Every structure is written in structure tokens, then in C-alpha cells.
Amino acid sequence: MKRPDGRALVAVFAAAIMAAAAPGQETAIWKAGPRRSALTTEVPLIFHQDKASAMTVIGLFVPGGRAAVPAGLDGLAYLTTRLTLEIPDEGKARDLMAQATRMTFSCDEDHSLVVIECLSENLEAALRVAGRIIQDPLMTGLRIGRGKEMMALYAQAEEDDAVLTGSNAALKAFFRGQSYGSSGYGSEATLKAIERKDILAFFRRYFTSKSVFFSAVSDLDPGAVQALLEKHFSKLPEGERSEIPAPPPIIPEEREVRLAKDSKQTYIGRAFAMPPPTPDGHAKGTLVEVLIGKGAGSRLWGLRTAERLAYNVDSRLTWTRSAGVLEAFLETENSKSERASDALDRELRALWEKGVTAAELEATKTMAKAAFLRQVETKSARMRVLGQFEVLGLGFDYITGLFAAIDAVSLDGLNAYIQAALAPDKALRVIVGPDGPESR
């Protein structure tokens, strides 16, 4: 009797997860999907009601992110967003702690995000404090200096992570160090160049009622959440909606990036520029990411288990408004780096040359859906995905349409996508580790 392959076995468990998550429904994720409305200030609100817990998560999405940072001021978007959460006095800090309110932020390729998480019973108190801080931040020289010091530490920590270093190197190469390829935490030179006037200008240009939007997931009724946002976020400056370019990736002439690192292991990656995130393109890109390196049975899995050439194999797809950047990578012992690099190329070439079978496609679809269900299980993660889809131009309601988009991908369609996107002569080679044979 023929033994089923690993991907098929894992797909059985994934199908069980999906069946448990949505009994009696093949593609529906929730009984009621998200909705969109607008505050009286015309700021959009994307809302999804989830009564599973008495928690509320609200995100303020600010357009731009790395894409909006001027040349030579890397780190400006991150620093500005960080300063909007600087608590001005001990009293407000005590209030937030007493309410068990958590305020965090992030800065991605196309947007910055400020997040407020709290018990729903404390939502008004949390928004009262957060609204005052965010709409009128204290951007003093002392706070700016402290922010820069922390960013320098984060940048150093990021350099110590070979996977993050490799990912950043791929983006930098495809976008020539500008826009999406700029450094999130900045460098010593760019942090020194950023002045208070630059931060104020960035804040006044992008943190406006014409540009931002809210994404929220809560057990409360949508009208109640909207009323509280209108009450406590009525002072966002009007400003003008900024049009932010979304440059396409360019395959560099020199397609190898080597970053010397004194370590006992080597990161070896291949990066590809993918088509823009249309619903069809996003679904196909998601399937390819899962197919290549996500878990047991993926194309790279055998390099870890059967051939023992790596202790970590994975894939990562970073979406921007203009394109996706897909990374297929592994981490291995230095002594195995050359063989592991050859094996990585072998697996990717086999996928490009032969494509996938009908059975593999169906298994991958199931795996991708199950992974997405896990991804959006928590309120915080779902709030982020709703906003990210909106920023990418897919629309927030794509969160309920992704399964249909995946189902619509045909075998010929996916194989044609793989042929176009994963051609070996389009691959960017990224190596992070000691100098050695693999770099030659």
C-alpha cells in the first residue's frame, strides 16, 4: 500500500480544524462579517463584533509607514508613531495600569498602527486617556532623544536575528534602500539627521482625519464603540489626504547579498518579487508561501527531516501595495551551508519546472485556510488583518472572501503563477553568516 505524503497527512488534521471552526460551512468563517461606517468626523471605522470575550481591541491605522519616509530619514515613521504613545504624566500611567489597558504600536511597509486593548467595561476610560495622548503628543527634545536611543538598541537586536536581517536585506535590495526598503529603526546617520521639525511635519501630514481609519473588534455593539470614538477622538487635525507612492520592486543587477556575521550557523535565502496583491494574486501568493515552507510536508521540509541539512526551514511573504516579496529560507550549520544552498535551489527549481499536482494543490488549499483561521482567531490579530487588507487595497471584507479566492485558484492558474514568479533568474540570493564556500 502506498504511504501518503506528509502534506496530505497534515491536510487531514487541517481539515478537521476547519470543520471544527465552522461546522456545516465550507468557506464561511463567521456568522456575521465585519462592517464599515464613518464617525461624524468622517474617519472610517471597520468593526467586527465578537462576543467570545469581554475584550475590545481598537487600532488606529495611519497611512505611510516606511513608504512615506523621505530619503535619508530612515526611522522617521517609527519614531513619530512611538512618540504618539508617550504617556505625559504618572497619573495617566496609573490610570492605564488600573484599567488593565495595553497600548502598543508598530510601523510596517504601508502603514503605522497604534493599538488599544482593554476590558470592554473600561473602554471609555481607556479611550479618554489614549485620545488625549495620541491627538496631542508631547514631542519634546528629551523624549525624542530617548526614543532614538531605544531605536538604536532595537536595531542592534534585529541585526542579531539572522532571519530578520535576511528579510530586511531582501527588501532593501528590491527597493534600493528607499521606501519599502528603508530601515525601520533607522541607522546612526539617519537618526542623527532626524530633527523635531521632521517629526512634527510627519505627524501633521499623516495623522489626520482625512487619512487615518479605525479597525475594531469588540463584544460591544458597534454603535456604542463608534460613539466613544467620536467622543474621544474628535480632535484629530483635518489636514489633507496624502497620496503616497507605491514603487514597484526592481531586480538588482547583482543578485547576491552577502552579510558577514560571526556565528555558528548560516542563513540562506532566496527572495522573489511577486505580483501586486489583487484578490487572485494574493490567494495564489498565499498558497505558494504555504506550499514552499510552511510546516510538515512543505517542499522544504525534507531538507530538515530527511536530508538533515537545516534545523529551520520556512517561507515568508511580505505584502506591499505594489507587490509581494516572497522569501524561501533555511538556517544551517556552517559546515553544511554549501550543500544546503544547493539543495534549496534544487527544491525551488523542481517546483518551478514541474509545478504542483492536483492533490498537492488541494492539500495546500486546506493548509492555507487552516493557517488563516489560526491567524485571525484572536481579536488583536483579526483587527490587524482587517486593517492590513484595507491598506493593501483588497478591502477589509476580503477577510471573508479569502477562502473563496483560494477555492477559485485552478491548477493551471497556480502553475502559471509559479512559472512567472519563481524563475531562477529572478531569484535574489541572501546569505547571512561567516565568509565561506557558499558565498563564492
N, C-alpha and C positions, 0 to 999 in steps of 0.2 A: 504494500500500500504506500502511495506517495505521501510523504510528510509535507504538510502545509508550510508555506514560508512564514517567517517571523511577522511580516507586515500583516498578513491575513489573520494570524492568531491574535495580534494586538487589536486588529479591527473588530474582532468579535467582542472583546471587552469594551471597546469604544462604543460599539452599537448598543451594548447594554446600558452604558452610562447615558446615552442619548435617550433611550427608551424610558429610563427612569426619570430623566429630567423633563420629558414631555410625553406623558402617557397618552397613547391614542393619536398622537400627531406626529407626522413625519418631519415637517420642517418648521412648525411653529415653535417659538421659544417661550413667549409669554402670552397669556390670555389677552392682555391689553398692552399695546405697544406704547412707545414714547409719543409725546405730543409737543407742539411748538406754539408759543404765544409771545406776546410782547408786553413789557412793562409800559407804564404811562410815559416813561422817558424814551420809549421806542427801542430799548435794549431787548434783544430777543432772549427768550427763556425756553430751553429744551428741558422737558420734565418727564420723568418716568416714575410712576407710583409703584412702590414695593412695600407691602405691609408685613414682610417676613420679620422685620425687627424695627424697634422704635428708634431708628437712627436716621439722620439726614446728612447727606453729603452734597455740597454745593461747590462748583468750580467756576471761577471767572476766567474765561478764555480771552487772551489778549493776542491779536494778530501779530505776526512778525517772527518772533523767535530769532534764531540765527540768521534767517533770510533778511531780516531788516537791519542788521548791524552794518554800519559803514566800514569800509576798508580801513584797517589799522586800529580799530577799536574793538577787537575781539573780546568778548566777555561783557559787553555793554548791556545786552538784553538780560543776561543772568543777574548782573549786579543791580540793575534797575528793579527787576522783579523782586529780588531779595529785599531791597530797601522798602518796598511797599508793605512788608510784614514786620518791620522793626517796631516792636512794642515800645511806645513812648515813655511809659512810667510803670512803676511797680504795681500800682493799683489795677491797671488793666491786665497785667500779667497774672495777678492773683485771681481776678475775675475769670479769666480763661481757664486757669487751673481748677478753680472751684466748680466750673461748669463741665469739666472733662472735655473741653473743646480743643481740637487739634487743628492748627493752621500750618500748611506746608505749601511748597511751590516747586515748580520745575520749569525748565526752559528747553524746548525742543526745536526741531528744524523750522517749523512754520508757525509756532505759537509759544507763548508763555502761559503758565497756568498757576492760579492761586486757589488753594483748596481749603474749604472749611468743613470740618467733620465734627458732629456733636450729637448728643441725645436730642431727639426731636423736641422734648419738653423744654430744652434750653436754647432752641433755635433763635428766638427773638433776642435773647441776651447775647448770644454769640454774634449775631449779625450786627447788633448795635455797636459792639466793640470793634469787630472786623471792619465795618463800614467806615468808622472814624479813622482807623489806621490806614486803610487802603486808599481812601479818597483824598486824604491829606497827609501823605507820608513825610516823616522827618528825614530829609536828606542832607544832614549836616556833614561837615568835613570829617568829624570823628567817626561817624557811622560809616561813611564811605571808606575811610581808611581801614576800619575793622573788617568791612566786607571784602576788601581786596586781599587782606591778609588771609582770611578764610578761603578765598578762592584759590590762592596760591597753594594752600595745603591740599585742597581738593584736587587740583591739577596734578600735584605730585602723587597723590593716592591713585589717581586714574592712570598715570604712567606705570604704576606698579602692577596694574591689571593688564595682562597681555591681550586679552580678548577685547577690552575697551580700547586699548591702544591700536590694535589692528583695525577695529571698526572705524575709529576716527581717521586713521591713515587712509582708508579706502575712500571715505567721504571727501577728505582733503584732496586726494588725487583726482577724483572725478570732477570736483568743483573748483579746482585750482586754488584752494585755500580761502575762497571767498564765499559769502552767502552760506549755503548748507555745509560748506567745507571749512568754515571758520571754527576757531577753538571756542568751545562753550565757556570754559573758565578763563579764557584769555591766556596771554603769556606775560612774562615780566615786562616786556616792552609795551604791549598794548594796555596792560593795567596801569602802567605809569602814565600812558598818554591820555587815559580817560579822565576827564575833569567833571566837576559838578555841573557845569553848564551842559555837557553832553548828556548826563543822566536826566536832568530836568527836561531837556529838549525831547529825549526819547519818551519820557513819561507823558509829556503833554501831547505828543503826536499819536501815540498808540493806545494809551489808557483813557479812551474817550467813549462816550455813549454811542457815537456813530460807528465804532469799530468793535467793541467788546461784545461778548454774549455770555449768558449763564447756562450751565448744564447742571441739573439737579436730579438726584434720586432720593426719594423720601417715602415714608409711610403716610405722611400728611397729605391732605387734599391739595391739589395744585393751586387752587385759589388762595389758600392760606399761605403757602410758600411765596407765591407771587406778591401778595400784599405786603409781606415782611420785607421782601427785596425792594419793593417800591418805597417802603418807608425808610429803609436804612441805606439804600444806595441811590439816592435821588440827586447826589451832588457830584456825580461823575462829570467832568468837563465835556461840553458838547463836541468841540473840535470838528474835524473833517475826517471822513473815511479815507484811509491811506491805501493806495494801490501799491502792493509790494511785489516786485518781480519774482518770478519762479524760474531761475535759469536751468536749462537742461544740462545733464551730465555730459562731459566730453571725455572720451577715452584718451588718456595721455599717450604720447609717443613712447615714453619709457614706461613699460607696463610692469615693472617690478619695483616694489617699495621694500627696502630692507632697513629695519630699525634695529641697531645693535643693542643688546641687552644682556648683561651678565647674569645669567640664570641657568638653572639645571634642566630647563625644558625650552622647547621652541614652539611658537605659534606659527602655523602655516595656513594661509587662507587664500581663497580665490574669490574675487568680487566681480559682480556683473551689474551693469546698468540695465534696469528693466523698463518696460513701457510705463506711461503715466497711469495713475490709479482710477481708471474708469471702472464701473462695476464688473465688467467682464475681465478686464486686466487685473483688477485686484483679486478676484476669485482665482484666476489662473496663477498669479504670483503666490498667493497663499498656499495653493496646492503644491507648487514646486518647492516652496520652503519646507513644507511638511515632508514631502517626498524625499528630499535630499538628506536632511539631517535631524529630523525631529523624532527621537526615540527609537525603540527597538523595531527592527525591520526596515528602517530607512536605508537609503543607498549607501550611506557612510558607516552604518552600524557595524558591518563586518570588519572594518578596519580596526575597530576597537575589540570586538569579541573573538572573531576567527583568526585574524592576522596579528592581533596584539601590537599594532603599530601606533596606537594612540590611547591615552587614558581619558580623552574627552573628544567627542565629535559633535558638531552642531551646525545649525544654519540660522541665519538671521536676515530678516527682510525689513529694511527701514524705508518707510514711505515718505515722500515729499510731494508737494503739489505738482511737480514737473515729472517725477519719475520715482522708481523704486531702486534701492541698492541692495542686492542680494549677496550675502556672504556665505560661503561654504568653508568650514574651517575645522582644524583639529589641533590638539596640543599633544606633544610627544616628547620623549626623552631625546636629548641632543644627539645621541648615538644613532637614533632611528630616523632622524629628520629627513635624510635624503630618500630613504625608502618610503617613508610616509608621504612625502611630497609627490613622488612618482605614483603612489597608489591613489592619492587624492585626484590627481589628473586623470588617472585611468578610469576611476568611477564616474567622473564628470563627463569624460569623453564618451563612455559607454552610454550614458543617459542621452547625450546629445545625438549620438549616431543611431541608436536603436529606439529611443523613446520609451514609452511605458506601454504595458499591456492593459487590456480592458479590466482584468481582475485587479491589477495593481492600482489602476485609477479609482475603481470603486472603493477599495480598501483605504486609499489615501483620502478620498472624499469623507469617509466616515471618521477617519482620524482627525481631519481638519475641523469637522463640525464639533467633535467631542472636545478638542482643544479650545475652540472658541467658546463653548459652553462653560468650560472651566475658567477661561479668561474673564468672562463677564459675570461670574457668579456673585462677586461682592459688589456692594453699592458703589464703592470708591472706583473700582476698575470699570464698572459699567458707565459711570459718569464720564470717565476719561475717554472711553471708546466712543460714546455718543458725540462728544465734542471733537474728537480727532476726525471722525468721519465727516463732520460738518466742515471742519477746516480744510480737509483734503478735497472738498467739492463733491464727495459722494452723497452727502446729505445724512443727517442724523438717523433718518428712518432706514438707512441701509443696514442698520443693526438687525432689523427684522427681515431684510431682503438678502442677506449674505448667503443663507442656506440655499435659496432659490438660484442665486448666481452660481454657486458651486455645483448644484444639480444640473445647471444648464451647460456646463463645460463638457464638450464632447471629447472623445479620444483623439480624433484627428485635430481638433482645435488645440488641445493641450500639447500634442506633439509638435504642431507647427509653431506654437509659442516657444517651446523649448529649443527648437531649431533656430529660431530667430534670436533668442535672448542669450543662450548659453554657448554660442560658438566659441571654440578655444581661442581664436584670435581676438576675441573681445574681453578675455579674462584679464583681470588685474591681479598679479601675484603679490601677496603681502606676507612678509616674514618678520617675526619679532623674536629675537633670541641672539645667542652668541654667533659671531662670524664662524662660518664652517662650510662644508661642501655644498649644502643646499643653496647657499647664496650665489654659487657660481654656475 
